Amino acid sequence: MWFQETIVLPAKPRGFHLITNEVLASVQKVRLIDVGLLHFFIQHSSASLTINENADPTVRADMERHFNKFVPERAPYYQHTYEGDDVHLHILHTTS
């Protein structure tokens, strides 16, 4: 069985967010499948997915702290300004 859905998630601030429940609520047919493969395509250049275990919520906090230090929001050496001041998001989403 194949099916394709387009879903829209609400905008979220910079950070690491759990979206599993939102996806499951939006794609009801997923509950009918025991084994399968799910593909995500994000139609936004400043967003990405990471797959992490969720047993310990401090994992998300540690990831957030690391990326805030590794890729600061307004570093003075950024040159990309065509779309505003979001170059740090482009960098983040090629590394995550």
C-alpha atoms as an extended CHARMM CRD file, in Angstrom:
* protein
*
        96  EXT
         1         1  MET       CA              0.0000000000        0.0000000000        0.0000000000  PROA      1               0.0000000000
         2         2  TRP       CA              1.3230000000        3.4490000000       -0.9540000000  PROA      2               0.0000000000
         3         3  PHE       CA             -0.0220000000        6.8040000000        0.0550000000  PROA      3               0.0000000000
         4         4  GLN       CA              1.1660000000       10.3680000000        0.1000000000  PROA      4               0.0000000000
         5         5  GLU       CA              0.0330000000       13.1820000000        2.3610000000  PROA      5               0.0000000000
         6         6  THR       CA              0.9510000000       16.8240000000        2.5760000000  PROA      6               0.0000000000
         7         7  ILE       CA              0.8090000000       18.1980000000        6.0710000000  PROA      7               0.0000000000
         8         8  VAL       CA              1.4710000000       21.6520000000        7.4420000000  PROA      8               0.0000000000
         9         9  LEU       CA              2.9790000000       22.0190000000       10.8830000000  PROA      9               0.0000000000
        10        10  PRO       CA              2.7130000000       25.3050000000       12.7580000000  PROA      10              0.0000000000
        11        11  ALA       CA              5.7860000000       27.5310000000       12.7700000000  PROA      11              0.0000000000
        12        12  LYS       CA              8.1100000000       26.9840000000       15.7030000000  PROA      12              0.0000000000
        13        13  PRO       CA             10.9040000000       29.0990000000       17.1440000000  PROA      13              0.0000000000
        14        14  ARG       CA             14.5230000000       28.0990000000       16.6880000000  PROA      14              0.0000000000
        15        15  GLY       CA             15.1710000000       24.9420000000       18.6250000000  PROA      15              0.0000000000
        16        16  PHE       CA             14.6830000000       21.2040000000       18.7080000000  PROA      16              0.0000000000
        17        17  HSD       CA             11.0100000000       20.2310000000       18.8150000000  PROA      17              0.0000000000
        18        18  LEU       CA              9.1910000000       16.9210000000       19.0340000000  PROA      18              0.0000000000
        19        19  ILE       CA              6.7880000000       16.5810000000       16.1100000000  PROA      19              0.0000000000
        20        20  THR       CA              5.8370000000       12.9040000000       16.3080000000  PROA      20              0.0000000000
        21        21  ASN       CA              2.3710000000       13.4950000000       17.7720000000  PROA      21              0.0000000000
        22        22  GLU       CA              1.6160000000       16.2810000000       15.2820000000  PROA      22              0.0000000000
        23        23  VAL       CA              2.5810000000       14.0430000000       12.3690000000  PROA      23              0.0000000000
        24        24  LEU       CA              0.5670000000       11.0970000000       13.6840000000  PROA      24              0.0000000000
        25        25  ALA       CA             -2.4710000000       13.3250000000       14.2220000000  PROA      25              0.0000000000
        26        26  SER       CA             -2.1860000000       14.7100000000       10.6920000000  PROA      26              0.0000000000
        27        27  VAL       CA             -1.6300000000       11.4050000000        8.9000000000  PROA      27              0.0000000000
        28        28  GLN       CA             -4.2970000000        9.0620000000       10.2350000000  PROA      28              0.0000000000
        29        29  LYS       CA             -3.4890000000        6.3200000000        7.6900000000  PROA      29              0.0000000000
        30        30  VAL       CA             -0.1250000000        5.7440000000        9.3950000000  PROA      30              0.0000000000
        31        31  ARG       CA             -1.9380000000        3.9120000000       12.1940000000  PROA      31              0.0000000000
        32        32  LEU       CA             -3.0540000000        1.2360000000        9.6820000000  PROA      32              0.0000000000
        33        33  ILE       CA              0.5240000000        0.2370000000        8.8550000000  PROA      33              0.0000000000
        34        34  ASP       CA              2.5530000000       -2.2690000000       10.8900000000  PROA      34              0.0000000000
        35        35  VAL       CA              5.7850000000       -2.0180000000        8.9070000000  PROA      35              0.0000000000
        36        36  GLY       CA              6.7430000000        0.6440000000        6.4240000000  PROA      36              0.0000000000
        37        37  LEU       CA              8.9900000000        3.4570000000        5.3550000000  PROA      37              0.0000000000
        38        38  LEU       CA              8.1960000000        7.1140000000        5.9060000000  PROA      38              0.0000000000
        39        39  HSD       CA              9.8040000000        9.8810000000        3.8580000000  PROA      39              0.0000000000
        40        40  PHE       CA              9.7260000000       13.5290000000        4.8760000000  PROA      40              0.0000000000
        41        41  PHE       CA             10.3480000000       16.4140000000        2.5390000000  PROA      41              0.0000000000
        42        42  ILE       CA             10.5170000000       19.8200000000        4.1630000000  PROA      42              0.0000000000
        43        43  GLN       CA              9.6770000000       22.6290000000        1.7810000000  PROA      43              0.0000000000
        44        44  HSD       CA             11.6000000000       25.2810000000        3.6560000000  PROA      44              0.0000000000
        45        45  SER       CA             15.2780000000       26.1530000000        3.3790000000  PROA      45              0.0000000000
        46        46  SER       CA             15.5570000000       27.0740000000        7.0650000000  PROA      46              0.0000000000
        47        47  ALA       CA             14.2280000000       23.8640000000        8.5700000000  PROA      47              0.0000000000
        48        48  SER       CA             15.5790000000       20.3540000000        9.0110000000  PROA      48              0.0000000000
        49        49  LEU       CA             14.9090000000       17.1060000000       10.8040000000  PROA      49              0.0000000000
        50        50  THR       CA             17.0840000000       15.3040000000       13.2890000000  PROA      50              0.0000000000
        51        51  ILE       CA             16.3090000000       11.8520000000       14.5590000000  PROA      51              0.0000000000
        52        52  ASN       CA             17.1800000000       11.3360000000       18.2120000000  PROA      52              0.0000000000
        53        53  GLU       CA             16.0690000000        9.0240000000       20.9400000000  PROA      53              0.0000000000
        54        54  ASN       CA             13.4990000000       10.5910000000       23.2260000000  PROA      54              0.0000000000
        55        55  ALA       CA             14.0940000000        8.6540000000       26.4270000000  PROA      55              0.0000000000
        56        56  ASP       CA             15.8540000000       11.5770000000       28.0730000000  PROA      56              0.0000000000
        57        57  PRO       CA             14.6150000000       15.1320000000       27.4020000000  PROA      57              0.0000000000
        58        58  THR       CA             18.0390000000       16.5340000000       28.2660000000  PROA      58              0.0000000000
        59        59  VAL       CA             19.2540000000       15.2750000000       24.8600000000  PROA      59              0.0000000000
        60        60  ARG       CA             17.2300000000       18.0280000000       23.1520000000  PROA      60              0.0000000000
        61        61  ALA       CA             18.5230000000       20.6190000000       25.6150000000  PROA      61              0.0000000000
        62        62  ASP       CA             22.1230000000       19.5120000000       25.0300000000  PROA      62              0.0000000000
        63        63  MET       CA             21.6480000000       19.6390000000       21.2510000000  PROA      63              0.0000000000
        64        64  GLU       CA             20.1760000000       23.1250000000       21.5410000000  PROA      64              0.0000000000
        65        65  ARG       CA             23.0550000000       24.3910000000       23.6810000000  PROA      65              0.0000000000
        66        66  HSD       CA             25.6430000000       22.8850000000       21.3440000000  PROA      66              0.0000000000
        67        67  PHE       CA             24.1240000000       24.3510000000       18.1820000000  PROA      67              0.0000000000
        68        68  ASN       CA             23.6290000000       27.7750000000       19.7850000000  PROA      68              0.0000000000
        69        69  LYS       CA             27.3630000000       27.8550000000       20.4960000000  PROA      69              0.0000000000
        70        70  PHE       CA             28.4650000000       26.1570000000       17.2570000000  PROA      70              0.0000000000
        71        71  VAL       CA             26.2930000000       28.3230000000       14.9670000000  PROA      71              0.0000000000
        72        72  PRO       CA             25.5670000000       31.7170000000       16.5820000000  PROA      72              0.0000000000
        73        73  GLU       CA             22.6240000000       33.7300000000       15.2770000000  PROA      73              0.0000000000
        74        74  ARG       CA             24.2930000000       36.9820000000       14.2620000000  PROA      74              0.0000000000
        75        75  ALA       CA             27.9900000000       36.3150000000       13.8130000000  PROA      75              0.0000000000
        76        76  PRO       CA             29.6900000000       39.3950000000       12.3580000000  PROA      76              0.0000000000
        77        77  TYR       CA             31.3790000000       37.3830000000        9.5820000000  PROA      77              0.0000000000
        78        78  TYR       CA             28.1040000000       36.1980000000        7.9140000000  PROA      78              0.0000000000
        79        79  GLN       CA             27.6290000000       37.7120000000        4.4360000000  PROA      79              0.0000000000
        80        80  HSD       CA             24.3450000000       36.1500000000        3.2800000000  PROA      80              0.0000000000
        81        81  THR       CA             21.6300000000       38.7840000000        3.7020000000  PROA      81              0.0000000000
        82        82  TYR       CA             19.3750000000       38.2660000000        0.6590000000  PROA      82              0.0000000000
        83        83  GLU       CA             16.6730000000       36.6280000000        2.7820000000  PROA      83              0.0000000000
        84        84  GLY       CA             17.1970000000       38.5780000000        5.9850000000  PROA      84              0.0000000000
        85        85  ASP       CA             19.4610000000       37.4530000000        8.7950000000  PROA      85              0.0000000000
        86        86  ASP       CA             18.7890000000       33.7210000000        8.5980000000  PROA      86              0.0000000000
        87        87  VAL       CA             22.1490000000       32.4390000000        7.3240000000  PROA      87              0.0000000000
        88        88  HSD       CA             22.7290000000       30.6880000000       10.6540000000  PROA      88              0.0000000000
        89        89  LEU       CA             19.6190000000       28.6020000000        9.9080000000  PROA      89              0.0000000000
        90        90  HSD       CA             21.0040000000       27.5340000000        6.5260000000  PROA      90              0.0000000000
        91        91  ILE       CA             24.2250000000       26.4530000000        8.2760000000  PROA      91              0.0000000000
        92        92  LEU       CA             22.3400000000       24.6660000000       11.0490000000  PROA      92              0.0000000000
        93        93  HSD       CA             20.2540000000       22.6820000000        8.6310000000  PROA      93              0.0000000000
        94        94  THR       CA             23.1820000000       21.4410000000        6.6230000000  PROA      94              0.0000000000
        95        95  THR       CA             24.8160000000       20.1720000000        9.8070000000  PROA      95              0.0000000000
        96        96  SER       CA             21.8390000000       18.5970000000       11.5730000000  PROA      96              0.0000000000
